Amino acid sequence: MSKYRGEFFYEKFIENKDNSMKNQTIYRQLQKHLNTMPIGFPAAKSGADIKLLMSIFTPEEAKIVCALSYKPETLDAIFQRINTNLVSSKEALAKILDRIQKKGGIESKVRSGVRYYSNAPLVVGIYEMQVNRLTPEFLEYFNEYINDINFALEFLSSKKFQMRTIPIQKSITPTHNVSQFDEVISLFDNASPPFVVLDCICRKKKSMEGESCKVTDRQETCIVVGEFASTALLMDIGREITRDDAISIIDKNQKQGLVLQPSNTEKIDFICSCCGCCCGMLAIHKKLPIPNEFWSSNFYAVVDSDSCNGCGVCEKRCQVEAVKIISNKNTTLKQYNSSQEFTKAVIDFNICVGCGLCVTTCSKKAISLVKKEQEIKPPTNREELYEVIMSHKQGTFGKLKVAGQLVKGVIKTGNTALLRK
């Protein structure tokens, strides 16, 4: 006897519910696995973490990604950890890994003819590799996730950050004794090909959200090199260019007023050119009460108040709002008390990232960069960077200390932007 219609649909409902619960379990396992990486992927109270994972990985792919490490490994090494009920052969595993990598869910690289695979962090990594796959739904989940306090504490508790700020070329002189890792042309001279230019994902994100960049209308501003560039080409994102083309693009970026932010390594993987209105990293910087407690840079800008005429160009040029034009008519600072009326530029050293954008457009030559007494030397490459981060990975107590540090900063500065979404 055939089943009643209602009985059939009830059984399908139960089946779909069971599958949904199983999938939730699979994605939670993947979230926990990714959270053990150098740049973790903590759970979000809103469930945005699971939504993000579901938008990139199928349940089958999620199980396989749980077998990967942040360290690049060969197909043979990964296959030894895979349940044969899930994947029957190395050839089948290779097809699945290549499919995931095409979607930007993992990274791969070729060394001496052998392909290596590894997990990728959300930022910098999976998110940036979605540049050609962005959807309103993905952006909704991403925004929800990065505004979660657990993500913020994970991101800020790292002892080494994935990016740093270097001065633009014309803001530094031979007298600065600039190390090669802080000099943009030297970074390209030491970089390995290929060179690939990408659309800036931050500007693309803002454009999809109905906002336009206030600094440039150019999209192709981000450069990736070496193995990172090879990954981009495998994913069919960006376009390959020459080293000279890359330098020319960076030169245009500097002239238009973009902040140079390479990977925090001596041998770079990428150089982002960032604006204060779109860049996610600079957005975080502007929310922090004392941002330079969490920033990597070897320079800061100073003003010669005797030469400054208060024209305000530097204030407009600054992408992190570190420069303010003040007048002795409306300030209570004792050092500016004077019977003679004036306006001057003042730089907040807790905010200034030492990018040099204010230096090159000061008509009075009143602003200059100063090298910090203690130079911060970046790790050699990304693998070394991840090892450094991993060795200092913070547990719950470490994250509570970061939370306390942020609270103290809010009390000291009155900047409550971090508390607002």
Secondary structure, 3 states (H helix, E strand, C coil): CCCCHHHHHHHHHHHHHHHHHHHHHHHHHHHHHHCCCCCCCCCCCCCHHHHHHHHHCCHHHHHHHCCCCCCCEEHHHHHCCCCCCCCCCHHHHHHHHHHHHHCCCEEEEEECCEEEEEECCHHHHHCHHHCCCCCHHHHHHHHHHHCCHHHHHHHHCCCCCCECEECCHHHCCHHHCCCHHHCHHHHHHCCCCCEEEEECHHHHHHHHCCCCCCCCCCCEEEEEEHHHHHHHHHCCCCEEECHHHHHHHHHHHHHHCCEEEEECCCCCCEEEEECCCCCHHHHHHHHCCCHHHHCCECEEEEECCCCCCCCCHHHHHCCCCCEEEEECCCCCCHHHCCCCCCEEEEECCCCCCCCCHHHHCCCCCCEEEEECCCCCCCCCCHHHHHHHHHHCCCCHHHHHHHHHHHHHHHHHHCCCHHHCC
